């Protein structure tokens, strides 16, 4: 059962609380205020990207509270930090290049920004968390100088194999100062789906202020808190995501480091993301556009500063769990075969929150060979090649990366040959 949402966890101390020191859940990583208010409590869960090898399947896995909280001063939604980033991202199994739609998104981004900001062969694009070079490869094709910064060694090596210059290091003030001393000054910096992964938010953002040229621009892409709440995307909550941003909270955070948000775009990626454009406060080349004020008003009207909004989100999350379990129980009683497709972090949040294991879902298939022949964390559902779907012919396939629904259904259109159907669990159970 979900805990009561947005309740004050420490209105007054009992004697027992005083003895144990149970007064809060840490400090807000943006404004420092003590966190006492819950958004949603998804129970205990392993790290969402801590895939398990068959050789280690009988070893103990660490589980941590998956408990999202909100700061009632600055309204940043966040998790407590239970593990250091170095342990989470040292050997990372997410490779951006295995999604054709994401590659198309990256190529379009480079084309648009090169034109908008008049980037040439003398310009420099720096990507933070550059992964396997999925984006910078397209800038190199245009003759633009690039530099990737990627902390996961195994992923950085894939980028280097493509010829993408990559520094294997975590980004922050120290790294930015080092790169600046080496003569780097970025005309465009990009950080796609990384700001949420940063526990020390201020150190991270200060790095952009240091490395960005005087007239340079930085773009951040991240899942939009407003969309997460509206679409009940609770599965995007996992330990590798330390923070969940609205435009208001990222604007506040950037302002603290001398950076001004001057434009924002809403994107369909990852179930609804923002692309936020920022520059130095005194850069007059980039006036603040009306898109910023407009979205800030919409966020306020959507109730992102109201307790009742998060209460409703938690209750809808519970209903999704109930509906999915009811479907699986009925399918199992009728001897229907169920598999999954994809092994994303969001799928692991869903499965562990719902307590779904191999008794309901026999396997999942993923195109990423680095994940194949591993087990999902916590549930130990096997990850197989997509060829297994043709071989085993499941009656239902649960699409865990529901944000790629159209792409996956097109790839797996052959399942219709035996009457197979697809299950989309979020924002509500859908069978197609």
C-alpha positions in Angstrom: 0.0 0.0 0.0 1.3 3.4 -0.9 2.1 5.7 2.0 -0.1 8.7 2.5 1.1 11.3 0.0 2.3 14.8 0.9 1.9 14.3 4.6 4.1 16.1 7.0 6.4 13.4 8.2 7.6 15.3 11.2 5.0 17.8 12.5 6.2 17.1 16.0 8.8 14.8 17.6 7.7 11.9 19.7 10.0 10.6 22.3 10.9 7.7 20.1 11.7 10.0 17.2 13.9 12.1 19.4 15.8 9.0 20.5 16.3 7.8 16.9 16.8 11.2 15.3 14.0 10.6 12.8 13.1 14.2 11.9 13.6 14.5 8.1 14.7 12.8 4.9 17.7 15.0 4.2 18.1 18.5 2.8 16.9 19.9 -0.5 19.8 19.7 -3.0 18.7 23.1 -4.5 17.8 25.3 -1.6 18.9 23.3 1.4 15.6 23.2 3.2 14.8 20.0 5.3 12.6 17.6 3.3 9.5 16.3 5.1 6.9 15.9 2.4 6.2 12.8 0.3 5.3 12.7 -3.4 5.1 8.9 -3.7 6.6 5.9 -1.8 7.3 3.0 -4.2 8.7 0.8 -1.5 12.1 -0.9 -1.5 13.9 -1.4 -4.9 17.3 -2.2 -6.2 19.3 0.2 -8.4 17.4 0.2 -11.7 20.4 -0.3 -13.9 22.1 -2.9 -11.6 21.6 -5.8 -14.0 22.5 -9.2 -12.6 24.7 -11.8 -14.3 23.7 -15.5 -14.1 26.8 -16.2 -12.1 25.7 -13.8 -9.4 22.0 -14.6 -9.4 22.2 -16.2 -5.9 24.0 -13.3 -4.3 22.3 -10.7 -2.1 21.2 -7.5 -3.9 21.0 -4.2 -2.1 17.6 -2.7 -2.0 17.0 1.0 -1.1 13.8 3.0 -0.3 12.4 4.5 -3.5 10.7 7.4 -1.9 10.2 10.7 -3.8 9.9 13.8 -1.8 9.2 17.5 -2.6 10.7 20.6 -1.1 7.9 22.8 0.1 10.0 25.9 -0.5 11.5 25.6 -4.0 9.3 22.6 -5.2 12.1 20.4 -6.4 11.1 16.8 -6.4 13.9 14.5 -5.4 15.2 11.3 -3.9 17.6 10.7 -1.1 21.1 9.7 -2.2 21.8 6.1 -1.2 24.6 5.3 -3.5 27.5 7.2 -5.0 27.4 8.1 -8.7 30.8 6.4 -9.2 29.3 3.1 -8.3 26.1 3.6 -10.3 27.8 4.8 -13.5 31.2 3.1 -13.5 30.0 0.2 -15.7 26.8 1.4 -17.4 24.7 -0.7 -19.7 22.6 2.0 -21.3 23.8 2.8 -24.9 22.0 5.6 -26.7 22.7 4.3 -30.2 20.3 1.3 -29.9 17.2 3.5 -30.4 16.7 4.5 -33.9 14.2 7.2 -32.9 16.7 8.7 -30.4 19.4 8.8 -33.1 17.0 10.7 -35.3 16.3 13.1 -32.5 20.0 13.7 -32.0 20.7 14.3 -35.7 17.8 16.8 -35.9 19.1 18.6 -32.8 22.6 19.1 -34.3 21.1 20.3 -37.6 18.8 22.8 -35.8 21.3 24.2 -33.4 24.1 24.5 -35.9 21.7 26.7 -38.0 20.2 28.6 -35.1 23.5 29.6 -33.5 25.6 29.8 -36.7 28.1 27.1 -35.7 31.0 26.6 -38.0 34.3 24.6 -38.1 35.8 27.0 -35.6 33.0 26.4 -33.1 33.1 23.9 -30.3 30.2 21.7 -29.0 30.7 20.0 -25.7 28.3 17.3 -24.6 28.0 16.3 -21.0 27.2 12.6 -20.5 27.9 12.0 -24.1 27.3 8.3 -23.9 28.5 6.3 -26.9 28.9 9.3 -29.2 25.3 9.1 -30.5 24.9 12.9 -30.9 28.4 14.3 -31.4 29.0 12.0 -34.4 26.5 14.1 -36.3 28.3 17.4 -35.4 31.6 15.8 -36.6 29.9 15.0 -40.0 29.3 18.8 -40.3 32.9 19.6 -39.6 32.2 21.1 -36.1 34.7 20.5 -33.4 33.4 18.4 -30.5 34.3 17.1 -27.1 32.4 14.5 -25.1 32.5 14.1 -21.3 31.3 10.7 -20.2 32.0 9.1 -16.8 31.2 5.4 -17.7 34.4 3.9 -19.1 32.8 1.1 -21.1 30.4 3.6 -22.8 33.2 6.2 -23.4 35.3 3.6 -25.1 32.5 3.0 -27.6 32.4 6.7 -28.4 36.2 6.7 -28.9 35.9 3.8 -31.3 33.8 6.1 -33.4 36.4 8.7 -33.4 34.5 11.0 -31.0 37.0 12.8 -28.6 35.9 11.9 -25.1 37.0 12.6 -21.6 36.1 9.8 -19.2 35.3 11.8 -16.1 32.4 13.1 -14.1 31.6 16.7 -14.9 31.6 19.6 -12.3 33.6 22.6 -11.3 36.9 20.7 -11.2 36.5 19.1 -14.6 35.3 22.4 -16.2 38.3 24.3 -14.7 40.7 21.7 -16.0 39.2 21.8 -19.5 39.2 25.6 -19.5 42.9 25.5 -18.6 43.5 23.3 -21.7 42.0 26.0 -23.9 38.4 24.6 -24.3 35.6 27.2 -24.4 32.2 25.9 -25.5 30.0 27.7 -28.0 27.3 25.1 -27.4 27.0 22.8 -24.5 24.4 20.1 -24.3 23.3 17.9 -21.5 20.6 15.4 -22.5 19.0 13.4 -19.7 21.8 13.9 -17.2 20.9 16.8 -14.9 18.5 14.4 -13.1 21.4 12.0 -12.4 23.4 14.5 -10.4 23.4 14.5 -6.6 25.5 17.6 -6.2 23.5 19.9 -8.4 25.4 23.1 -7.6 28.8 21.7 -8.4 27.5 20.3 -11.7 25.8 23.6 -12.8 28.8 25.7 -11.9 30.8 23.7 -14.4 28.6 25.0 -17.2 29.2 28.6 -16.1 32.9 28.0 -16.1 33.2 26.2 -19.5 30.7 28.2 -21.5 32.1 31.0 -23.7 30.9 34.5 -23.1 28.2 34.3 -25.8 27.8 30.5 -25.6 24.5 28.6 -25.1 23.8 25.5 -23.1 20.7 23.2 -23.6 19.4 20.8 -21.1 16.9 18.1 -21.9 15.1 16.2 -19.2 11.7 14.6 -18.5 9.3 17.3 -17.5 7.8 17.0 -14.0 4.5 18.4 -15.3 4.2 15.6 -17.8 5.4 13.0 -15.3 2.6 14.0 -12.9 -0.1 14.4 -15.6 0.6 11.1 -17.2 1.3 9.2 -14.0 4.8 8.3 -15.1 5.9 7.0 -11.7 8.2 4.5 -13.4 10.6 7.3 -14.3 11.4 7.5 -10.6 14.5 5.4 -9.8 17.6 5.8 -7.8 19.8 6.9 -10.7 17.4 9.9 -11.0 18.2 12.1 -8.0 16.0 15.1 -9.1 12.8 15.7 -11.1 12.6 19.2 -12.7 10.0 21.7 -13.8 10.9 24.7 -15.7 10.6 26.7 -12.5 13.1 24.6 -10.6 15.7 24.4 -13.3 15.4 28.2 -13.9 16.0 28.7 -10.2 19.0 26.4 -10.2 20.6 28.0 -13.2 20.1 31.5 -11.8 22.1 30.5 -8.8 25.0 30.1 -11.1 24.8 33.2 -13.3 22.9 31.5 -16.1 19.6 32.8 -17.6 16.9 30.7 -19.2 16.0 32.4 -22.5 13.9 29.8 -24.3 12.2 26.5 -23.7 10.7 23.8 -26.0 8.4 20.9 -25.2 9.5 17.6 -26.7 7.7 14.2 -27.0 10.8 12.3 -26.0 10.7 10.1 -22.8 7.0 10.7 -22.4 7.3 14.5 -22.5 10.6 16.4 -22.0 11.8 19.9 -21.9 14.7 21.4 -23.8 15.8 24.4 -21.8 18.1 27.0 -23.4 20.4 29.1 -21.1 23.2 31.5 -21.4 25.2 33.9 -19.2 23.0 36.5 -17.5 24.6 39.4 -19.3 24.6 37.9 -22.8 22.5 40.3 -24.8 22.6 38.3 -28.0 20.0 36.0 -26.6 16.9 37.9 -25.3 14.5 36.0 -23.1 11.6 34.7 -25.2 7.9 34.6 -24.3 8.0 30.8 -24.2 9.5 30.9 -20.8 6.9 33.0 -19.0 4.1 31.1 -20.8 5.3 27.7 -19.6 5.9 29.0 -16.1 2.2 30.0 -16.0 1.0 26.7 -17.3 3.1 24.8 -14.6 1.5 26.9 -11.9 -2.0 26.3 -13.4 -1.2 22.5 -13.5 -0.9 22.6 -9.7 2.9 21.8 -9.4 2.9 24.0 -6.2 -0.1 22.3 -4.7 -0.1 19.4 -2.3 -3.3 17.9 -3.8 -1.7 17.4 -7.2 0.9 15.0 -5.7 -1.8 13.2 -3.6 -3.7 12.4 -6.8 -0.5 11.3 -8.6 0.2 8.8 -5.8 -3.3 7.4 -5.9 -3.2 6.9 -9.7 0.2 5.2 -9.4 -1.4 2.6 -7.0 -4.3 2.1 -9.5 -1.8 1.3 -12.3 -0.2 -1.3 -10.1 -3.6 -2.8 -9.2 -4.8 -2.9 -12.8 -1.6 -4.5 -14.1 -1.6 -7.2 -11.4 -5.2 -8.0 -12.1 -4.4 -8.4 -15.8 -1.5 -10.7 -15.1 -3.4 -12.8 -12.7 -6.2 -13.4 -15.1 -3.9 -14.1 -18.0 -2.0 -16.6 -15.8 -5.2 -18.4 -14.8 -6.0 -18.8 -18.5 -2.5 -20.2 -19.3 -1.6 -17.3 -21.5 2.1 -16.6 -22.1 3.5 -13.2 -21.2 6.8 -11.6 -22.0 8.2 -8.2 -21.9 10.0 -6.0 -24.4 12.9 -3.8 -23.4 15.0 -3.7 -20.3 14.9 0.0 -19.4 15.3 1.5 -15.9 11.7 2.5 -15.9 10.6 -1.1 -16.5 12.6 -2.2 -13.4 10.8 0.4 -11.2 7.4 -0.8 -12.5 8.3 -4.5 -12.0 9.7 -4.1 -8.5 7.0 -1.8 -7.3 4.4 -4.3 -8.5 6.3 -7.4 -7.3 6.2 -9.0 -10.7 8.7 -11.8 -11.3 9.1 -14.8 -13.7 5.9 -16.4 -12.4 4.1 -13.8 -14.5 6.6 -12.5 -17.1 8.9 -15.4 -18.3 11.4 -13.1 -20.1 12.0 -9.8 -21.7 13.8 -9.1 -25.0 16.1 -6.2 -25.6 18.1 -5.2 -28.7 21.1 -4.1 -26.6 23.6 -7.0 -26.7 25.2 -5.6 -23.5 22.0 -6.4 -21.6 21.2 -9.8 -23.2 21.8 -12.9 -21.1 21.6 -10.8 -17.9 18.8 -10.7 -15.4 16.7 -7.7 -14.4 17.6 -6.4 -11.0 15.3 -7.5 -8.2 12.9 -9.6 -10.3 15.6 -11.7 -12.0 13.5 -11.9 -15.2 15.9 -13.0 -18.0 16.9 -10.6 -20.8 17.0 -12.4 -24.1 17.6 -11.4 -27.8 14.5 -10.2 -29.7 14.7 -13.4 -31.6 13.3 -15.1 -28.5 9.9 -13.5 -29.3 9.6 -15.3 -32.6 10.7 -18.6 -31.0 8.5 -18.5 -27.9 5.5 -16.7 -29.5 4.0 -15.0 -26.3 0.3 -14.1 -26.2 1.1 -10.7 -24.7 4.1 -8.5 -24.8 4.5 -5.8 -22.1 6.3 -2.8 -23.6 8.4 -1.5 -20.7 9.9 1.5 -22.7 6.3 2.8 -23.4 7.8 6.1 -24.7 9.0 4.1 -27.7 5.6 2.4 -28.2 5.2 3.1 -31.9 8.8 2.2 -32.8 8.6 -1.1 -31.0 5.2 -2.1 -32.3 6.4 -1.5 -35.8 9.6 -3.6 -35.2 7.5 -6.4 -33.7 4.6 -6.3 -36.1 5.2 -10.0 -36.9 3.6 -11.0 -33.5 0.2 -10.4 -35.1 0.8 -13.6 -37.1 0.0 -15.8 -34.1 -2.5 -13.3 -32.6 0.0 -11.7 -30.2 -1.0 -8.4 -28.5 0.9 -5.6 -26.8 0.4 -4.3 -23.3 1.1 -0.7 -22.5 0.9 -0.2 -18.7 1.3 3.6 -18.4 -0.5 6.0 -18.1 -3.2 3.4 -17.9 -3.5 -0.2 -18.9 -3.9 -0.5 -22.7 -4.0 -3.7 -24.7 -3.5 -3.4 -28.5 
